[in-house]
Amino acid sequence: MSTPFPASRRPDAIVVGGGLHGSSTAFHLAARHGLKALLLEQTYPGRHASGVNAGGVRTLGRILPEIPLSLASMEIWHRLPELIGDDCGFVHSAQVKVAESEADMETLRARDVELRALGYTHEKLLDAETLRELLPAVSRHVVGGAVAENDGCAIPFRAVTGFRRAAERLGAEVRSNWRVERIERTGEMWRVSGPAGTAEAPLLAICAGAWGDKISAQVGEPVPLNPEAPMLLITERITPFLAPVVGTTSRRLSFKQYPNGTVLIGGGYRGIADRDSERTILKFSGLATNVRVVCELFPLMKTVRIVRAWSGIEGVMPDAIPVLGPSLKAPDLVYGFGYSSHGFQMGPIGGRIVADLVATGKTNLPIEAFSIGRFA
Ligand SMILES: Cc1cc2nc3c(=O)[nH]c(=O)nc-3n(C[C@H](O)[C@H](O)[C@H](O)COP(=O)(O)OP(=O)(O)OC[C@H]3O[C@@H](n4cnc5c(N)ncnc54)[C@H](O)[C@@H]3O)c2cc1C
């Protein structure tokens, strides 16, 4: 890591949003380009999706344009201690998708053919017997699955904090309770303002998660982002029975057991998101469906008590991929938001890409599919 900047140095770039993507951007701006970031966060870093998610670090089942980015991000997850001095609670464990019927297995086979034709080998098919070796407690109706062996999970709030602290050690300034309400270009500078004051820098990155569209609209680039509230449940501690993170092929489930024995249950069932008040409301019907799927797949879960449920606010795009790339209307402005419920794993690389674009206008990864121009 390079030497910190003097505290008096003015920021080279403003980063709006203190989630994993904003924190990773601030870190990479300093570490790769020697640029000082001023990171502005409306509440506190990690308050929203990045700090409250399921912690799944998954390349398995990625939408095709995301695969090169997701694989590059995975490499970073595996070497976080040397990069930022913190492992962010990352644990290497397989992610498995189970097939509950021949139709599910056919879906997984078709994907396997597609991936191999594109040269990807990070996902492998599993027959019923091998799957049961990985998941001894899975229901007998499961007929096979797919696995990504290099995946894992991490501790969300710790990951945000790890990147934020590493950025601060390199001289980035982080301000909490600093809501950006307006952005304006004046001459060669970006000026941002809100109830806490104004700030200026030549470069601007918008990593504002479910609020990103409010800012892009100000430079004439509105996008159809939908704020949603994915929900999660956690159980009491039980005897360890599950090492991999588990998902399903045709139903919604994300399921894992922590080393302390608690089991995290998610799968994308939505509560109600109110991004103006920054609050969510749980929908118990969705939680009940989520639990039913779990009990069908892992019958031993029928007697386990749920301890807590919560949800977070996530920006979801209609095509389920983020807005990642330069503004097409304004100079020195880069977007990285709308990660559509699977952006935690992408945080390390998303921030690196935004930082590279802010600093040099270029990235070595394919990002055309994520252009804000697709909504023009
Ligand atoms: C319950 C749940 C479970 C999930 N599980 C997974 C999972 O297992 N794996 C996975 O890969 N992904 C998962 N996700 C998705 C993942 O959490 C998000 O895609 C990712 O964290 C997005 O990061 P971000 O930095 O873009 O957004 P955020 O973490 O939302 O950060 C954006 C920040 O910007 C701030 N902000 C917004 N507007 C302004 C403004 N005007 N001024 C100042 N600050 C502003 C917000 O306060 C917020 O802190 C899950 C999401 C949820 C909600």
The ligand as an ORCA input file, in Angstrom:
! r2SCAN-3c Opt
* xyz 0 1
  C     -31.201     -8.980      2.553
  C     -30.211     -8.970      1.441
  C     -29.476    -10.125      1.148
  C     -28.513    -10.110      0.129
  N     -27.710    -11.194     -0.034
  C     -26.659    -11.127     -0.913
  C     -25.742    -12.200     -1.007
  O     -25.808    -13.190     -0.283
  N     -24.735    -12.091     -1.936
  C     -24.598    -11.010     -2.744
  O     -23.675    -10.985     -3.581
  N     -25.449     -9.966     -2.635
  C     -26.458     -9.986     -1.732
  N     -27.313     -8.934     -1.609
  C     -27.110     -7.754     -2.455
  C     -25.960     -6.885     -1.947
  O     -26.098     -6.671     -0.561
  C     -25.965     -5.551     -2.689
  O     -26.061     -5.766     -4.079
  C     -24.699     -4.771     -2.424
  O     -24.424     -4.732     -1.057
  C     -24.850     -3.371     -2.991
  O     -23.788     -2.587     -2.507
  P     -23.787     -1.023     -2.761
  O     -22.557     -0.489     -2.140
  O     -24.015     -0.792     -4.225
  O     -25.121     -0.503     -2.064
  P     -25.434     -0.159     -0.527
  O     -24.826     -1.123      0.379
  O     -26.904      0.073     -0.434
  O     -24.677      1.191     -0.323
  C     -25.123      2.392     -0.913
  C     -24.945      3.464      0.111
  O     -25.195      4.729     -0.476
  C     -25.769      5.558      0.488
  N     -26.441      6.653     -0.219
  C     -27.464      6.553     -1.083
  N     -27.807      7.761     -1.559
  C     -26.971      8.650     -0.981
  C     -26.840     10.042     -1.068
  N     -27.627     10.767     -1.864
  N     -25.882     10.650     -0.334
  C     -25.050      9.928      0.478
  N     -25.145      8.590      0.603
  C     -26.093      7.951     -0.117
  C     -26.728      4.629      1.228
  O     -27.059      5.127      2.508
  C     -25.941      3.338      1.271
  O     -25.212      3.185      2.480
  C     -28.313     -8.924     -0.640
  C     -29.062     -7.783     -0.360
  C     -29.972     -7.785      0.676
  C     -30.733     -6.524      0.991
*
